[in-house]
């Protein structure tokens, strides 16, 4: 059986590689060796888990309970399982069910079910895991491990961070009383500001087509005018990605708009569309109103707006391009207007 141990009740909350934080469960047993860190790819965060558990062996055989932890990584707005990380694992049991945060969510803390040293009785050490999603401190996802021990104090990442790596302490098999997984540590990585890290592009987006080629007098052409910053209108924009950043505390507010504007202005200096450094129309939340333009007789008009797409954001400028084609003269004129 195991030797006498000292019961520790500490949490390791230290800074590594910049702003990354390590969380460690309260230690009730310390048998085994620590295995190397396994980290998600840069820009990915943990959103699910799968436990390797050893089913209850009754009092006649050696129980090891929790043997391994597999964590699933994904980019903000994930919708499928693309990558996983796992540190050292034990030799008993099999991986069971997947337990996932809601689509687009991410894990921000954990709680461990662990058993203290049993002296002359069977030792199991780690038994089960709970994971907290999206900064929640009361609602959790519970794994399918055993319930032999007690739930230790929960550990949580600081606001604006999510789990991104794991290291486990595993007791090798072959002792008179194997316990397999004893403890684990997780790494919290800061979630980067999407307004600062997105890569902007821009284009002239068509707003309206008005045909007055058969008319003998001017015609009013009404159109919806949108100026300012909003979440992207593109079909490729993922609602779950917006939910991810909202859960991380990044709201579309004045500060976010200012940071996005600075990003676009600094990275779009060579744009062939408009001079974004001089653009002021997108410094506010997007506002939509109805406006109108007069179309001359025998003419066809196509109206475009300069729009920058940057990740989940859309920045609509107040610069419009009007292309007017006269049916009779076959002439085309291009003019720029501020709305």
N, C-alpha and C positions, 0 to 999 in steps of 0.2 A: 504494500500500500504506500501511499504518498507520505513524504516526510512532513513535519510541521511547517506551516507557512505563515507569513505575516499578511494580514488582510489589509489591503490598501483601498482607499476610497477617494482617489484623486481623479481629476480630469486633466488631460494634457491639452492646453490651448495655447499653442505657440505658433509664431510666424515662420514660414519657410518659403523660400523662393519668392520673395517679395511680400505679397499680401495673402498668400495661401495660408490657411489655418488647419491645424490637425486637431481632431476630436478623438478622444479615447474613452471607452466605457469604464465605469468604476471597476477596478480590478479585484475580483474575489479569489481567483486562482492564478498562478503564474507559470504553469508547466509548459514546456516546449520552447521552440525557437521562433523568432520573428522572421517572416519572409519579406522579400523585397516589395517595394511599392509597385502597384500596377495602376496606371493613370489613364483616364480617357484622353483621346486626342484633343489637341488644343481647340478651344471653342465649343467643346461638347461637355455635357453635364449628365449626371446619373438620374434616371427616371424610373428604374425598375430593379427588382431583385429576384433571385432564385436561390433557394437554400438547398444544400446537400445535407440530408439528414439520415440518421441511422434509427430505424424504427425501434420501439421499446422492446427490449430483450427479456423482459420479466426478471425476477430476482435471481434466476438461475444462471444468467449469463452476463457478460460485461456490456454495459451501456456506454456509448460514446456521444449520443444525441447529435448536436450540430457538428458537422465536419467541414463545411465549406460555405462560402458566400460568393455568389456571382452577381455582379452589378451591371446593368445595361446603360450604355451611354447614348446620347443623341444630341444633335444641334437644337438650338431654340426652335420650338414649333415642331418637334419630332412627331412622326405619325406611324413609325414602324421601328422594329428592333434592328439596328444596323451594326452595333459593336458591343462587346462586353469586356469587362475586366474581372479578374479574380486573382487573388494572391495565393499563398499556399493552402492546400486542402488536405484533409485526412484520408484515411484508407477505407472508411466504412460508410455504407449507405449509398444513396443515389440522389441526384438532383430532382427536385419535386416541381411544383407549379410555379408559374411566373406571377409576380405581384407587381402591378404597375401603377404609377400616378395617373391621374386623368390625362387625356391626350394634351400634349403641350406642356404638362407640368414637370416638376423636377423635385428631387429629394433634398431636404435641407436639414435633416436630423435623424436620430435613431434612439432606440432603447433596446437593451439586451436582457434576455432572460438567462440568468446564470445561477449555478449552484456552488455554494461554498464547499471546501474540502470536507469529505464525509468520514475522515479518519479510517476506521477499519471497514467501512461500507463502500459501496460502489461509487466512484467519482464520475461525473459527467461533464463538469465545467459548463461551457456554453451550450444553451438549449434552443433558443429561438430569438427572433429579431422582429422589432417593429420599426417602420420607417415613416417619417413625417414628410409631407409634401407641401411645397409652396409656402414655406414659412409658418405653417400651422404648428401649434404647440399642444393641441388636444386631440385632433383627428389624426389617425394613423392607419397605415397598412400593416397587417400582422402576417408573418410568414407561417409556414406549416411545420415548424419544429415541435419539439416536446415541451411540456409545461412542468418539468420536474423542479426547477429552481424558483427564484424570485426575480421580479422585474427591477432592475437597477435604475438609477436616476437617468432621465432622458438628457441627451446632448443635442445642441442645436447650433447650426452655422449662424454667423452674424447676418443681419439684414443685407440683402443684395448679393448673397453668395449661395452656392449650391455644391452638393457633393460631387467630387470629380476623381477620386482615387481611393485605394484601399490597401492595407497591409494587415496580415493576420498572424496570430501566434498559434502554432500547431504543435501538439505533442505527438512525436512519432509513435507509430504502433510498435508493439513488442514488449511493452512493460506488463507487469502483473495486473495493472488496472489502467487501461487506456482511457484518455479523456478527449483526444483530438483537439478541436478548436477551443481555445481558452479565452482569447481576447482578440479584438481587432481595432484598428484605427482607420478613420476616414479623413480624407482631405477636403476642405472647403475652398473652392476657387471663386474669386469675385466674378460676378456676371457683368460683362462689359456693357457700356452705354451704347445702345444701338444707333443713336444719333451721331455719335462720334466715330464709330467704327464702320458704318456702312459706306459703300463705294458708290458715289452718285454717277448717274448718267443723265443726259437730257435729250429732248427731241421736241420737234413741233408736232403737237397732237391736234388732230382735227376736232374742231368744236361744232361746226355747223356748216351745212351746205344750203344755199338759197338760190333758187332758179327764177330769174325774171326775164329769161330770153324771149318769151312771147309777149311780155308786157310792153305797152307803149308809154308808160309813165313809171316814175319811181315806186318802189315797193318796200314796205317796212319788213325787216327780217329780225325776228325776236330770237334770242339765244340765252341760255343759262350761263351766267358769268361766275366762275369759281376762282377766287384768289386766296392764297394762304396755304397753310400746311394741314394735311389730314393723313390718316392712314391710307395706304395705297389703294387706288381704285382698280388696280390690275387684277385680273382673274388669278394670276399666279401668287398674289399676296395671301399668306396663310393666316387665317384667323387664330389658329393655335399659337402661332409665333407672336402675335400681338398679345394673346393671353399670357404667354410665357413672360414677356417683358413687363406686363402690368403686374403680374404676381411678384416680380422681382423689384417692384417699386418704381419702375420707369413709366411715368404717366405722360401723356401728350399735353404738356403745359407750357407756360411762357419760357421756362428755362430750357426745356427740351427743344422748343422751336428755335431758340437762340443758338443752342449748340449745333443743331442741324444746319442752320443758316451759315454758321461759321465754317462748318465742314464743307458745305457745297461751295461757298465762296473761295475757300483755299484750294480745293481740288479741281474746280471747273474753270480755271483761268484760261485754258486754251480751247474753250468751247466754240463751236461754229454756229451755235444757235443764238445765244444772247450773251451779253456781258453780265454774268451773275454777280460780280463784285459790285455792280451799280444797282442791282435789283433790290428793291425794298418791299415789294408787294407780298412776299411770303413770310414776313416777320410776325404774322399773326395767325390765329386759328382760321382755318378755311371758312369762308363765308360765300354762300351762293345766292345770287339775285338774278332777276330777269332784266336784260338790257336789249336794245335794238339798234340796228344799223340800216340806213337807207340804201337800197340797191337800185342803181340807175336802170332805165329802160333797156331792154335787149341785152341784159347782162346776167352773168352767172358768178356767184361769189362763193369761195371756200374760205372759211375762217379757221385759223390755227392759233394755238396758245403754246408758249414755251413752258414746258413742265419738266421738272427734275424728279427722277425716281431714285430713291436711296433706301435700299432694304425694304422695310415695311412702311416707309413714309413716301408721300407724294407732295412735292412743293410746286404749287401752281403760281407762276409769276403773273404780274399785271401787264406783261407784254404780249400783244396779239399781232399776228400777221394776217393781212387781208389780201387775198389773191382774187382780182376782179378780171373777168374775161368778157369782152364785148363781142356778141355774136355777129354783128354787122361788119365791124372793122377787123375782126379776128385779133384784136390787140389784147395784150395782157399786162396789167399793172399790179405791182406789189407795193403795199404800204404797211407801215407798222404803227400801231396805236397803243396807247396806254389806257387801261380801263379802270 
